Amino acid sequence: MTAYWINSYLEVTDAEKVKAYAELAGPAILAAGGTFLARSTAAATFEAGREQRTVVIEFPTVDAAIAAHASPGYQEALAALGDGAVRDMRIVEGIEPATPVDRP
């Protein structure tokens, strides 16, 4: 089952550290089988939504996403980020797409 790694940047305290992180994290995530699906600030927000940078990455499995996070390359990226941002990061399991109901 696919998995989605979701990062929301609640606060950026050092843009240079975020840039250094991104330069290392991108290749590490791609090497671990991740596919970037979205990487930008919110196009629209609703309810308690925030206009913050959000990144969504697809992985083939939850285990692959967790392994990517634990990989030496990604850990190097996290070290470069340090205290440069406050983020909410989570991995969620995907679901099977709904199938249309046959109609008479």
N, C-alpha and C positions, 0 to 999 in steps of 0.2 A: 504494500500500500504506500502511495506517495506520502511525502511529508513536506511541510512548509516551515521554513525558518523565517521568523518575522522579527525585525529590529525596528524599534521606534526610538528616535532620538528625542528624549524629553528636554535635554538641555545640552548645548555645545559650549564648553568652557574654553576650548583651545582648538581653533580651526586647523592649525598646523598639525596637531597631533591626530586629528580626525583624517586629514589628508594622508599622513604617514601610515595610519591604520589601513585606509582604503587601498593604498598601493600594495600592501602586503596581503590583506585579507582577500581581495578579489582573486588573485591567482591561486591562493590556498583553497578557497571554496570551489573554484572551477576544477582544480586538480582532484578534489574529493567527490566530484560528480554533481555539484550543485549547478543549477541554471537560474540566473537572475531573471525574475519575472517583473519586478517593479523596483524602482529606485528613484524616489523623488519626494518632494513635499506634497502634501495633500492637495488634490485638485478641487475637492469640496469637502466640507466637514459638516456633520450633523450630530445632534444630541450632545454628548460630552466630547466630541471630536476635537482634535487639536491640529493646527496647521504646522505639522512637524515633519521632518524627514522620516520616511519609512522605507524599509527595504524588505522585499519578499523574495525568497529563494526556494526553488523546488528541489527536492532530493528524491531519489527512488524509494527510500525507506527512512523511517525514524532513526534506525541504527546508523545509516549512512550520514545523516545530519549530525547526530551526536558524535560520531567518529570525526567528522569534519571539524567540529568545535574543539575536540581534543587533540587534533593534529598539531605537530610541531610548527607548521607554517602559520596556522591560525593563532596559536598561542603566542608566536612572535608578533603577530599583528596586534593582539590584545595588549601585549607589553608596550608596543609603540603608542597605542591609544592611551594607556594609563588613565589619568584623571581628565582626559580631554573631552569627555562627554558623559552624560548620565543617560543610560539607555534601558529600555525594556526589551529584553530578548527572550523569545520563546520558540519552541519547536512544537508544531501541532501535526497530528496525523490527518492525512486527507481522507475523503470519503469517496465511495463509488458514485459516479454521476447518476442522477435519477434517470430512469427510462420513461419515455412517454407512455401514457396509458392508451391502450387501443380504444378507439371510439367507434361506435356502430355507424 
